[in-house]
Amino acid sequence: MRDTNNMQEAAGCAPITVDALTPETFAAMIDHTFLKPFGKPADIERLCDEARRYGFAMVAVNPAETARCVDLLRGSGVRTGAAIGFPLGQNTSETKAFEIRDAIAKGAGEIDMVINLRALQSGDYELVQAELDDLAAVCRASGVISKVILETCYLNDDEKRSVCRMACAAGVDFVKTSTGFGTGGATVADILLMREAVGPAMGIKASGGVRTLNAALSMIRAGATRIGTSSGVALVEELRTRLAGEGAEALSL
């Protein structure tokens, strides 16, 4: 079984001080994402090459790309993350359980799973909790980082808090805002709510629509410890340029 404290440190769960960010520490907070249902093999090759060169935390891909990304990233220290029950979360619990185990068997180092929103909203908390318990237990036993996707745009604040509490009870490593396929993405208000709900030690991933450096910095200030984005290269380069021209003042919003 993994050492939870060491895993959380490696995962980037601890809150970050924005004023101390460097291009390297910022890159290590980014989940470099390619979750489109279309594209060419060169898109995945480029994704992994960029992740390797910039030192991103992981690449976030659909399960069918897991084994290929693991191979492309071998020796880089960049993890491959598989999106489970993506993007609707409406798979059966048995299907999600298989997807998790299959992705881990293929080398995934992180798992991002979408909750069953309709089960949550119908009051079937037992099903939602059982899926989170399975996610956390399987990942913990395999030394894999676990994240649960709330899809906050479809939830009210009480529902968001409920999922956060269930994730804490299960021992999931991160709560995450969005898939990027819903009607809305990450907001500062949701990050603040989630941080209040889970406390200071749990990871929070802001994902969905984070395309500018100012947006990413706002999320980090609110309590996000990971940023899921397909714009990671541009964000790191913008930070590098700002720091070179303005110094620490570049991080003031």
Secondary structure, 3 states (H helix, E strand, C coil): CCCHHHHHHHHCCCCCCHHHCCHHHHHCCEEEEECCCCCCHHHHHHHHHHHHHHCCCEEEECHHHHHHHHHHCCCCCCEEEEEECCCCCCCCHHHHHHHHHHHHHCCCCEEEEECCHHHHHCCCHHHHHHHHHHHHHHHHHHCCEEEEECCHHHCCHHHHHHHHHHHHHHCCCEEECCCCCCCCCCCHHHHHHHHHHHCCCCEEEEECCCCCHHHHHHHHHHCCCEEEECCHHHHHHHHHHHHHHHHHHHHCC
